[in-house]
Amino acid sequence: MDKKDIKELGNAIVTLQREAVKQTLLYWKPEVERIIDTKSKDINAIEHALDALCEAAFPRMFRR
């Protein structure tokens, strides 16, 4: 594998990561809006939504 191949692979990974973040945000947006609009105090729902959003934003920090 030469430098060009490695660079292309790296670019493809970054593109996939960005798409994954976009999809996660699209998926969770209605739930987050519901939590905010209803002023929900449901700790489990809030925690679950925050965990999902943090996982998308900072994937390496949340791997187990």
C-alpha positions in Angstrom: 0.0 0.0 0.0 1.5 3.3 -1.0 1.0 6.8 0.4 -1.8 7.6 -2.1 -3.7 4.5 -1.1 -3.3 5.3 2.6 -4.4 8.9 2.1 -7.5 7.7 0.1 -8.3 5.2 2.8 -8.0 7.8 5.5 -10.3 10.2 3.6 -12.9 7.4 3.2 -12.8 6.7 6.9 -13.3 10.4 7.7 -16.2 10.6 5.2 -17.8 7.5 6.8 -17.4 9.0 10.3 -19.0 12.2 9.3 -21.9 10.4 7.7 -22.4 8.3 10.8 -22.5 11.4 13.0 -25.1 13.0 10.6 -27.3 9.9 10.7 -27.0 9.7 14.5 -28.1 13.3 14.8 -31.0 12.8 12.5 -32.1 9.8 14.4 -31.9 11.4 17.9 -33.1 14.9 17.0 -36.8 14.2 17.5 -36.2 12.5 20.9 -34.0 15.4 22.1 -36.7 17.9 20.9 -39.4 16.0 22.7 -37.3 16.0 25.9 -36.8 19.7 25.6 -40.3 20.6 24.5 -42.0 18.6 27.3 -39.4 19.7 29.9 -39.0 16.0 30.6 -37.5 15.0 33.9 -37.1 11.3 32.7 -33.5 10.7 33.7 -33.3 7.5 31.8 -34.4 9.1 28.5 -32.2 12.1 29.0 -29.2 9.9 29.9 -29.8 7.6 26.9 -30.0 10.5 24.5 -26.9 12.2 25.9 -25.0 8.9 25.8 -25.9 8.4 22.1 -24.9 11.9 21.1 -21.6 11.8 23.1 -20.8 8.5 21.4 -21.3 10.0 18.0 -19.3 13.1 18.9 -16.5 11.4 20.7 -16.4 7.7 19.6 -13.0 6.8 21.0 -13.8 8.0 24.5 -16.9 5.9 24.9 -15.7 2.5 23.6 -15.8 -0.2 26.2 
